[in-house]
Amino acid sequence: MRRLFPALVVLLAGAVGCESLRTPAGDVTPAGATAQATPKRPGSHLKRFGPFAVATDFEIDPADPLFRELEALPDQVRKELKLPAGSAMVQVFLFDTRDGYEQYMAARYPKLPIRRAYFIAEPHAGGAADDLLVFTWMGENLRTDLRHEMTHAVLHGVLKNVPLWLDEGLAGFFELPPASDGVNASHLDTLRTGPFSPDLARLEKFGSVKQMEKPEYREAWAWVHFLLRGSPAGKEVLLDYMQTLRTNPNPGPLLPKLGDAVGDPAKALLGHLATVAAATSTKSDQ
């Protein structure tokens, strides 16, 4: 029986290896039509942790701290964002090797670029709710990648839609261990050393994961951390926006509402990052 948590040493890796998307039917190779060509996905062992059903081809220890942490993740996300509990089951396919994972993804989702992990909301036949799927492999970033992708799944299980920048920013916030309170030291250092000119209006125009590179992931994380930790008024704007997304898939941009609440959002964000950096430096000196 395999224990996973001790090997997961990369806790603050950038989220650029992970992706979230709703896959159009044309991007999916029909499983039944390609039974000979499509590699088998994990499934000989199945264990459930809260709303997550984890499929592997090796035994895992259900008492592993990693899975206890992941089981608590939905409550952490919903409590922070004031969202209701979802009822959807999330299927998590954990491959033993990187090669096995990449071969399966290339065959099943041939139009997707190579990434460490994916959350995919796959349309279900007959117009039923999407299948919520997470794919990744037993790499050194496993803890971060699973938290990131499972955050996407939790959000998509209760919201009609999540704008791309917000989806990735929230996943970047919750991918970190709870004790970090969403502070990604690597992102923070890079943004603080600059140059960095926040531009939420630009991020809000993005609609494809291919538009998101490392700088965009960092900025999305920064905006979410500011909204959740840097401004009570900003947090209220975000929470109201999240409630709107429960029923309205196209609520419009968040930036005008944020500007009304905090004045100059870009200036407020930069001030927040400076405050977080100073607090982080003080903690490291103690």
C-alpha positions as CSV (number, residue, x, y, z in Angstrom):
1,M,0.0,0.0,0.0
2,R,1.5,3.3,-1.1
3,R,1.7,6.4,1.2
4,L,2.0,9.6,-0.8
5,F,2.4,12.6,1.5
6,P,6.1,12.2,2.5
7,A,7.3,12.4,-1.1
8,L,5.4,15.6,-1.9
9,V,8.2,18.2,-1.3
10,V,7.3,20.9,-3.9
11,L,4.6,22.9,-2.2
12,L,4.8,26.3,-3.8
13,A,5.2,25.3,-7.4
14,G,3.6,27.6,-10.0
15,A,0.2,26.6,-11.2
16,V,1.2,26.9,-14.9
17,G,1.3,23.1,-15.1
18,C,-2.4,22.8,-14.4
19,E,-5.4,23.6,-16.5
20,S,-9.2,23.9,-16.2
21,L,-11.6,23.8,-19.0
22,R,-14.9,22.6,-20.3
23,T,-14.0,20.4,-23.2
24,P,-16.1,20.8,-26.4
25,A,-17.3,17.5,-27.7
26,G,-15.1,17.8,-30.8
27,D,-12.0,17.9,-28.6
28,V,-12.7,14.5,-27.1
29,T,-11.9,11.2,-28.9
30,P,-14.9,8.9,-28.3
31,A,-13.7,6.2,-25.9
32,G,-15.8,3.4,-27.4
33,A,-14.6,4.2,-31.0
34,T,-10.9,4.1,-30.1
35,A,-10.8,1.2,-27.6
36,Q,-7.7,-0.2,-29.4
37,A,-5.8,3.1,-29.6
38,T,-6.7,4.8,-26.3
39,P,-4.5,3.7,-23.4
40,K,-6.4,2.5,-20.3
41,R,-6.9,5.0,-17.6
42,P,-6.5,4.0,-13.9
43,G,-9.4,2.1,-12.3
44,S,-8.4,-1.2,-10.7
45,H,-8.5,0.5,-7.3
46,L,-11.1,3.1,-6.2
47,K,-11.4,5.0,-3.0
48,R,-13.7,7.8,-2.1
49,F,-12.7,10.8,-0.1
50,G,-15.7,13.1,0.4
51,P,-16.9,14.2,-3.1
52,F,-13.7,12.8,-4.7
53,A,-13.5,9.2,-6.1
54,V,-9.8,8.5,-6.6
55,A,-9.0,5.8,-9.2
56,T,-5.5,4.3,-9.3
57,D,-3.8,1.1,-10.5
58,F,-2.0,0.7,-7.2
59,E,-3.1,0.5,-3.6
60,I,-3.1,3.8,-1.7
61,D,-3.3,4.3,2.1
62,P,-6.7,5.9,2.9
63,A,-5.2,7.2,6.1
64,D,-2.5,9.2,4.2
65,P,-2.5,12.8,5.4
66,L,-2.7,14.0,1.8
67,F,-6.1,12.5,1.3
68,R,-7.4,13.7,4.7
69,E,-6.3,17.2,3.6
70,L,-8.0,16.8,0.2
71,E,-11.2,15.6,1.8
72,A,-11.3,18.8,3.8
73,L,-10.7,21.0,0.8
74,P,-14.3,21.5,-0.4
75,D,-15.4,22.8,3.0
76,Q,-12.4,25.1,3.0
77,V,-13.3,26.5,-0.4
78,R,-17.0,26.8,0.4
79,K,-16.5,28.4,3.8
80,E,-14.1,31.0,2.4
81,L,-16.4,31.9,-0.6
82,K,-19.8,31.4,1.2
83,L,-20.9,28.8,-1.3
84,P,-23.3,25.9,-0.8
85,A,-22.3,22.3,-0.8
86,G,-22.3,20.7,-4.2
87,S,-23.7,17.2,-4.9
88,A,-21.6,16.3,-7.9
89,M,-19.0,13.5,-7.7
90,V,-15.5,14.3,-9.0
91,Q,-13.6,11.5,-10.6
92,V,-9.9,11.7,-10.0
93,F,-7.6,9.5,-12.2
94,L,-4.2,9.2,-10.7
95,F,-1.7,7.7,-13.1
96,D,1.4,5.8,-11.8
97,T,3.8,7.4,-14.3
98,R,4.1,10.5,-16.4
99,D,4.3,8.6,-19.6
100,G,1.1,6.7,-18.9
101,Y,-0.7,10.0,-18.1
102,E,0.6,11.8,-21.2
103,Q,-0.2,8.9,-23.5
104,Y,-3.7,8.7,-22.3
105,M,-4.3,12.5,-22.5
106,A,-2.9,12.7,-26.0
107,A,-5.2,9.9,-27.2
108,R,-8.3,10.9,-25.3
109,Y,-8.0,14.7,-25.6
110,P,-5.8,15.2,-28.7
111,K,-6.3,18.9,-29.0
112,L,-5.0,19.8,-25.5
113,P,-1.5,20.9,-24.9
114,I,0.7,18.9,-22.5
115,R,0.3,20.0,-18.9
116,R,1.1,18.3,-15.5
117,A,-2.6,18.1,-14.6
118,Y,-6.1,18.8,-15.9
119,F,-9.5,19.4,-14.6
120,I,-12.0,18.8,-17.3
121,A,-15.8,19.4,-17.3
122,E,-16.8,16.9,-20.0
123,P,-20.2,17.2,-21.5
124,H,-22.4,14.3,-20.7
125,A,-24.7,12.6,-23.3
126,G,-28.3,13.6,-23.1
127,G,-27.8,17.1,-21.7
128,A,-27.2,15.9,-18.2
129,A,-24.7,17.6,-15.9
130,D,-21.1,17.6,-17.0
131,D,-18.8,14.8,-15.8
132,L,-16.2,16.4,-13.5
133,L,-12.8,14.8,-14.2
134,V,-9.3,15.3,-12.8
135,F,-6.2,13.8,-14.4
136,T,-2.7,13.8,-13.1
137,W,0.2,11.5,-12.2
138,M,2.5,10.6,-9.3
139,G,4.9,13.5,-9.7
140,E,6.7,15.7,-7.2
141,N,4.0,18.4,-7.5
142,L,1.2,16.0,-6.7
143,R,-0.1,17.7,-3.6
144,T,-0.2,21.2,-5.3
145,D,-1.7,19.8,-8.5
146,L,-4.4,17.8,-6.8
147,R,-5.4,20.8,-4.6
148,H,-5.4,23.1,-7.7
149,E,-7.5,20.8,-9.9
150,M,-9.9,19.8,-7.2
151,T,-10.5,23.5,-6.4
152,H,-11.6,23.9,-10.0
153,A,-13.9,20.9,-9.6
154,V,-15.5,22.2,-6.4
155,L,-16.2,25.6,-8.0
156,H,-17.6,24.1,-11.2
157,G,-19.8,21.8,-9.2
158,V,-21.8,24.7,-7.7
159,L,-21.4,27.6,-10.2
160,K,-22.8,28.2,-13.6
161,N,-19.5,29.5,-14.9
162,V,-16.2,30.8,-13.5
163,P,-14.3,33.4,-15.6
164,L,-10.9,32.0,-16.5
165,W,-8.8,34.5,-14.5
166,L,-10.9,34.0,-11.4
167,D,-10.9,30.2,-11.8
168,E,-7.1,30.1,-12.0
169,G,-6.6,32.7,-9.3
170,L,-8.8,30.8,-6.8
171,A,-7.2,27.5,-7.7
172,G,-3.8,29.2,-7.1
173,F,-5.0,30.4,-3.7
174,F,-6.3,27.1,-2.5
175,E,-3.6,24.9,-4.1
176,L,-1.4,25.9,-1.1
177,P,-1.5,24.1,2.3
178,P,-4.1,25.7,4.6
179,A,-1.4,27.0,6.9
180,S,0.0,29.3,4.1
181,D,-3.3,31.3,4.1
182,G,-3.0,31.5,0.3
183,V,0.4,33.2,0.3
184,N,2.5,31.9,-2.6
185,A,6.1,33.0,-1.8
186,S,7.4,32.4,-5.3
187,H,4.6,34.4,-6.9
188,L,5.0,37.2,-4.3
189,D,8.8,37.5,-4.8
190,T,8.5,37.6,-8.6
191,L,5.7,40.2,-8.6
192,R,7.5,42.4,-6.0
193,T,10.8,42.4,-7.9
194,G,8.9,43.5,-11.0
195,P,8.3,45.0,-13.3
196,F,4.6,44.4,-12.6
197,S,1.7,46.6,-13.8
198,P,-1.6,45.0,-12.7
199,D,-4.2,44.9,-15.4
200,L,-7.4,43.2,-14.4
201,A,-9.2,44.5,-17.4
202,R,-6.8,42.5,-19.6
203,L,-7.2,39.3,-17.6
204,E,-11.0,39.6,-17.7
205,K,-10.9,39.4,-21.5
206,F,-9.2,36.0,-21.5
207,G,-11.3,33.0,-22.5
208,S,-8.8,30.3,-23.4
209,V,-6.3,28.5,-21.2
210,K,-3.8,29.0,-24.0
211,Q,-3.7,32.7,-23.2
212,M,-2.6,32.0,-19.6
213,E,1.2,31.9,-19.1
214,K,3.2,32.2,-16.0
215,P,2.8,36.0,-15.6
216,E,-1.0,35.7,-16.0
217,Y,-1.2,32.9,-13.4
218,R,0.8,35.0,-11.0
219,E,-1.4,38.1,-11.5
220,A,-4.6,36.1,-11.2
221,W,-3.3,34.7,-7.8
222,A,-2.4,38.2,-6.7
223,W,-5.9,39.6,-7.5
224,V,-7.6,36.8,-5.6
225,H,-5.3,37.1,-2.6
226,F,-6.0,40.9,-2.5
227,L,-9.7,40.3,-2.8
228,L,-9.8,37.7,0.0
229,R,-7.2,39.1,2.3
230,G,-6.4,42.7,1.4
231,S,-9.6,44.6,1.5
232,P,-12.9,44.0,3.3
233,A,-14.7,46.0,0.6
234,G,-13.0,44.0,-2.1
235,K,-13.9,40.7,-0.4
236,E,-17.5,41.8,-0.3
237,V,-17.4,42.5,-4.1
238,L,-15.9,39.1,-4.7
239,L,-18.4,37.2,-2.5
240,D,-21.3,39.0,-4.2
241,Y,-19.8,38.1,-7.6
242,M,-19.6,34.5,-6.6
243,Q,-23.2,34.4,-5.6
244,T,-24.1,35.9,-9.0
245,L,-22.2,33.1,-10.7
246,R,-24.4,30.5,-9.0
247,T,-27.3,31.5,-11.4
248,N,-25.8,33.8,-14.1
249,P,-22.9,32.4,-16.3
250,N,-22.2,35.8,-17.8
251,P,-22.3,38.5,-15.0
252,G,-20.0,40.9,-16.8
253,P,-16.6,42.1,-15.5
254,L,-15.8,42.5,-11.9
255,L,-13.4,45.4,-12.3
256,P,-16.0,48.2,-12.3
257,K,-17.6,47.0,-9.1
258,L,-14.1,46.7,-7.5
259,G,-13.3,50.2,-8.6
260,D,-16.4,51.5,-6.9
261,A,-15.4,49.7,-3.7
262,V,-11.7,50.4,-3.4
263,G,-10.9,53.4,-5.7
264,D,-7.8,52.5,-7.7
265,P,-7.7,48.7,-7.8
266,A,-4.2,48.4,-9.3
267,K,-2.8,50.8,-6.6
268,A,-4.6,48.9,-3.9
269,L,-3.3,45.6,-5.2
270,L,0.3,46.8,-5.2
271,G,-0.1,48.1,-1.7
272,H,-1.4,44.8,-0.5
273,L,1.5,42.9,-2.0
274,A,3.9,45.2,-0.2
275,T,2.1,44.6,3.1
276,V,2.1,40.8,2.6
277,A,5.8,40.8,1.6
278,A,6.7,42.8,4.8
279,A,4.7,40.5,7.0
280,T,6.2,37.4,5.3
281,S,9.7,38.8,5.8
282,T,9.0,39.5,9.5
283,K,7.8,36.0,10.1
284,S,10.9,34.5,8.4
285,D,13.2,36.6,10.6
286,Q,11.6,35.4,13.8
